[in-house]
Amino acid sequence: MSSKLEFIRKINLVQFIYLNRFCRNVVRNGKGKIIPYKNAVIDLAPDSQIILIDGDLEVGAEKLKKSKTETYIRLRSGAKWNVRENCTVNYGCCIEVLKDALLETDYFTMNTRSVLIAANQITLGHDVMIGRNAVIYDSDFHPIADAENHILNPSKPVSIGNHVWLGTGSMVLKGVTIGDNAIIAAGEIVRNSVEADTTAAGGQRMKNKGEWRRT
């Protein structure tokens, strides 16, 4: 089977044509395309936008044969996602951009069962590798107010730099900045910013002794 026929067999062809030819929510400022694999669920509010520059957005990649596992992309009212480079969201993941929030991404990959929800702003740099079951939040999502009705836990932007590895089951919470070349260990909960060239593991910070690789 030719590579073109194999590609067509794996994707949701009707959704592919609609999103890249007719959907007003998708703005193509370059050669980028949305590639929805089978069981990709993409829900775009009427005034939301996905802006594709030169990268493809793959949704539901690497799905097992005969699996019915869904992958979710949802943009609420006024939400915007700037896709500046290629990105791959594997099967079983969930990305939501809530009302009037912003997601900006360079090249990244997101492994199975991971979740990213932006209520304010989340930025991913170039070559971010998100392991399985990782979570990225920029909000607590439920406000806590004092007696004078002041919100005590407002949403705060999250910024993840270039060449960052988020290990399996790690969690990045609101207000965090992660510097370039950082490594977040498996199961690590990141509540405070992580400097460049640093590994966060067991609640500790240590300078990297080498550089991580995808291969």
C-alpha positions in Angstrom: 0.0 0.0 0.0 1.4 3.4 -1.0 2.2 5.9 1.8 -0.6 8.2 0.5 -3.2 5.4 0.7 -1.9 4.4 4.2 -2.2 8.0 5.3 -5.8 8.3 4.0 -6.7 5.0 5.8 -5.5 6.3 9.2 -7.2 9.7 9.2 -10.8 10.9 9.4 -10.9 12.1 5.8 -14.2 14.0 6.0 -13.0 15.9 9.0 -9.6 16.5 7.4 -11.2 18.2 4.4 -13.6 20.2 6.4 -11.0 21.5 8.9 -8.5 22.5 6.2 -10.8 23.7 3.5 -14.1 25.0 4.9 -13.8 25.5 8.7 -13.8 29.3 9.5 -12.2 28.6 12.9 -9.0 27.4 11.3 -6.7 30.1 9.9 -3.9 28.9 7.7 -1.1 31.5 7.5 1.4 29.0 6.0 1.6 25.4 4.9 0.3 23.9 8.1 -2.7 21.5 8.3 -4.8 19.8 10.9 -4.4 16.1 10.6 -7.3 14.3 12.5 -6.7 10.6 12.9 -9.6 8.4 13.4 -11.5 9.0 16.7 -10.1 12.5 17.0 -12.8 14.7 18.5 -12.3 18.4 17.7 -14.8 20.9 19.2 -14.4 24.5 18.2 -16.7 27.3 19.5 -17.9 29.6 16.8 -15.6 32.5 17.8 -12.5 30.4 18.6 -9.5 30.1 16.4 -6.7 27.7 15.6 -4.0 29.6 13.7 -1.7 27.3 11.7 1.6 28.8 10.6 4.1 26.4 9.1 3.4 23.3 11.2 0.9 20.5 11.1 -1.3 19.7 14.1 -1.7 15.9 14.3 -4.5 14.8 16.6 -4.9 11.2 17.8 -1.6 9.9 16.4 -0.1 6.4 17.1 -3.5 4.8 17.8 -3.5 1.1 18.1 -5.2 -0.9 15.5 -8.9 -1.5 16.2 -8.8 0.8 19.2 -11.7 3.2 19.7 -9.8 5.5 22.0 -10.7 9.1 21.4 -8.5 12.2 21.5 -10.0 15.5 22.5 -9.3 19.1 21.3 -11.7 21.7 22.5 -11.6 25.5 22.2 -14.2 27.5 24.1 -15.6 30.9 23.2 -12.9 33.4 22.3 -10.1 30.9 22.7 -7.1 30.9 20.4 -4.3 28.4 19.7 -1.3 29.6 17.7 0.4 26.5 16.1 3.8 27.8 15.1 5.5 24.5 14.3 4.6 20.8 13.9 3.0 19.2 16.9 1.8 15.7 17.6 -1.0 14.9 20.1 -1.1 11.1 20.6 -4.3 9.0 21.1 -6.1 9.4 24.4 -4.9 13.0 25.1 -7.0 16.0 25.9 -6.2 19.7 25.2 -8.7 22.4 26.2 -8.4 26.1 25.7 -11.1 27.8 27.9 -13.0 31.0 27.3 -10.7 33.8 26.0 -7.6 31.9 26.9 -4.5 31.5 24.7 -2.3 28.5 23.8 0.9 29.1 21.9 3.0 26.2 20.8 6.2 25.5 18.8 7.2 22.0 18.0 6.0 19.6 20.7 4.9 16.0 21.2 2.3 14.8 23.7 2.1 11.2 24.7 -0.9 9.1 25.6 -3.4 10.1 28.3 -1.8 13.5 29.0 -3.9 16.6 29.6 -3.3 20.3 28.9 -5.9 22.9 30.0 -5.4 26.6 29.5 -7.7 29.1 31.3 -5.3 32.0 31.0 -2.2 31.4 28.8 0.1 28.4 28.2 3.2 28.6 26.0 5.3 25.6 24.8 8.7 26.3 23.3 10.5 24.3 20.6 11.1 20.6 21.1 8.9 20.0 24.2 8.4 16.3 25.0 5.4 15.5 27.2 5.4 12.0 28.6 2.4 9.8 29.3 -0.2 10.9 31.9 1.4 14.3 32.3 -0.8 17.4 33.2 -0.3 21.1 32.5 -2.7 23.5 34.1 -2.5 27.3 34.4 -5.5 27.6 36.8 -7.2 26.0 39.8 -10.4 26.3 37.8 -12.6 26.9 40.8 -12.1 30.3 42.5 -11.6 30.8 46.2 -12.9 34.2 47.5 -12.3 36.0 50.8 -14.9 37.8 52.9 -14.6 40.9 50.6 -15.0 38.7 47.5 -11.4 39.1 46.4 -10.2 36.0 44.4 -7.3 34.4 46.3 -6.3 31.9 43.6 -6.3 33.7 40.2 -5.1 31.9 37.1 -1.5 32.6 36.1 0.3 31.9 32.8 2.6 28.9 32.3 5.6 29.1 30.1 7.7 26.0 29.1 10.9 26.7 27.3 12.8 25.0 24.5 14.0 21.4 24.7 12.1 20.5 27.8 11.2 17.0 28.9 8.1 16.4 31.1 8.3 12.9 32.5 5.5 10.4 32.9 2.9 11.5 35.4 4.5 14.9 36.0 2.3 17.9 36.7 3.0 21.6 35.9 0.8 24.0 37.8 -0.2 27.7 37.4 2.4 30.5 37.4 5.3 28.2 36.5 8.1 29.0 34.1 10.4 26.1 33.0 13.7 27.1 31.5 15.3 25.7 28.4 16.8 22.2 28.5 15.1 21.4 31.8 14.0 17.9 32.8 10.9 17.2 35.0 11.2 13.8 36.5 8.4 11.2 36.5 5.7 12.0 39.0 7.1 15.4 39.9 4.6 18.2 40.8 6.0 21.5 39.8 4.5 24.4 41.7 7.5 26.8 41.4 9.6 27.8 38.4 12.5 25.6 37.2 15.7 27.2 35.9 17.2 26.3 32.5 19.5 23.3 32.4 18.0 21.9 35.6 16.4 18.6 36.6 13.4 18.7 39.0 13.1 15.4 40.9 11.8 14.5 44.3 11.1 18.1 45.2 14.8 19.0 44.6 16.5 21.0 41.8 19.9 19.9 40.4 22.0 21.1 37.5 21.9 18.7 34.5 24.9 16.5 34.0 24.0 15.9 30.3 21.5 16.6 27.6 18.4 14.5 27.1 17.6 13.1 23.6 14.5 11.8 22.0 16.3 8.8 20.4 
